[in-house]
Amino acid sequence: MSTLLLNIPVTQYMFYFLSFVAILCGMMVVISKNPIHSILYLILTFFSIAGHYLLLNAQFLAVVHIIVYAGAIMVLFLYVIMMMNLNEKDEPNKKVFLKIAAVGSAGLLLLTLVGSLKGAEKMVAAAPLNTNVGLIKNLGQTLFGEFLFPFEISSILLLAAMVGAIMIGKKDPVK
Amino acid sequence: MLIIWSFIIYKAIMCVAVFAVALGIAAYSTWWERKFAGLLQDRYGPKRAGPFGLLQPLADGGKLFFKEEIIPNVSNKFLFILGPSLVMITALMTGAVIPWGRPLHLDNGDLFHLQITDLNIGFLYLLGVVSVGVYGIMIGGWASNNKYALLGAIRASSQMISYEVAMGLAVVALIISSGGSLSLNDIVTAQGDGGVANVCWQPLGFIIFFVCALAETNRAPFDLPECEAELVGGYHTEYSSMKLGLFLFAEYINMFISSAIMAAVYFGGYNMPEWFENLYRGSVSLDTFALIGMVCFVAKIFIFISVFMWIRWTIPRFRYDQLMNLGWKVLIPLSLLNLGITALVQAWRNGLF
């Protein structure tokens, strides 16, 4: 047993640790009663996923994940929940039908995920793994070379969404 | 294994040194702030504790440590303590990627890099850590279970998020014009040896970055989160003792680090003007040369810290809508304009048209 443990490289220990943290925090998001705690656990989940990206040598993705998800989106979540000041006692009683529907749909999602991952351990990588692909220089050259068109299209989509959000959020002119 | 151990020891020395220097400079920034305020307002400032009041930071620290520690009964204790800790941790983490000087030469032939780590995504790391720093204030303000603290926390974090956008755009323009590397060490070395300081190429970008740095550190004229007249004490209303001290201290560390970043990326860091370097370049050893560069870097940081303080004691506070208008309607369009012009100029310099 001890030799087995020693033969595992450090990165593998880190992988197990990060996966443990990610799954634990993911479960705590659902379990915890206080919505603020849920959000804090979700932030921890994002950090452990960023750690996974670092293990894959995708530094840019890891940092952007933290900046965008942990640094921007979750802050907005936190705002909304802090302003509404939700507590356990404010929680409305949900109907039994809703609970059954939620469990059922979540179970279907789980089934789909398990089904799609079944047999994944036997898959062979089609191309040799290039560990430098996640570095910012290579990533930029790929994005602005090979994938320029999809990249531009998605940026236009985001711009359109932003303009739409501003239009909805705008006050009506005073009549 | 020997190499790895020496590597770990070097890095440990660097970490402890940066930690100690950041704390020391932050402590003496409080002294200098009060002296500087005294200078501007024609009074003495602290002068009782030690010569020129030099022991004042120690006296302040001692006072904060010995004050009664109050944790509100209704608040969440863990989050209440987590808030100031997060603020302090993120303030200190930003020091990891700043290049403090040229590498020193050790006796055994190794180089001693005066930078904790040279990430190839250095600038993004800084932005990431800064964006996480918002949580400390928000969690602290919310866990206080006090309306004023919550309002202060929300003000502080919305202000920081708004100004992060303009700051990020200014950084993108800077990186385009300085050669396309996100590593802080590359940005600094590109400005030395015949290069010019980035501020010559990016004057508008520098002004935007400076204003955003003021807002990010919650310094006047952007210190609305702790606006006493409206919010009692802002997000740290409920805090006492050293937990309050950590909030106040983190502000000074942030000020020191943001001054260091501006001095490094816009004003050449440890590089000096060429005529000045030529005076002694041949006559001193490489290590002395590196140390002079470090002293020069510290002098630049000191000037920036003094400018931060000068602004605090000169300009009155913004109103909240003015703050948001400045951030979203002035700084972001300006930084977009700056980014567009920089991209065009860089394309022209690369010979695209």
HADDOCK unambig.tbl for C-alpha pairs under 7 A between the chains (distance, minus, plus):
assign (segid A and resid 60 and name CA) (segid B and resid 121 and name CA) 6.77 0.50 0.50
assign (segid A and resid 63 and name CA) (segid B and resid 124 and name CA) 6.54 0.50 0.50
assign (segid A and resid 63 and name CA) (segid B and resid 125 and name CA) 6.31 0.50 0.50
assign (segid A and resid 63 and name CA) (segid B and resid 128 and name CA) 6.33 0.50 0.50
assign (segid A and resid 66 and name CA) (segid B and resid 128 and name CA) 6.15 0.50 0.50
assign (segid A and resid 67 and name CA) (segid B and resid 128 and name CA) 4.79 0.50 0.50
assign (segid A and resid 67 and name CA) (segid B and resid 131 and name CA) 6.33 0.50 0.50
assign (segid A and resid 70 and name CA) (segid B and resid 132 and name CA) 6.96 0.50 0.50
assign (segid A and resid 71 and name CA) (segid B and resid 128 and name CA) 6.99 0.50 0.50
assign (segid A and resid 71 and name CA) (segid B and resid 131 and name CA) 4.71 0.50 0.50
assign (segid A and resid 71 and name CA) (segid B and resid 132 and name CA) 5.43 0.50 0.50
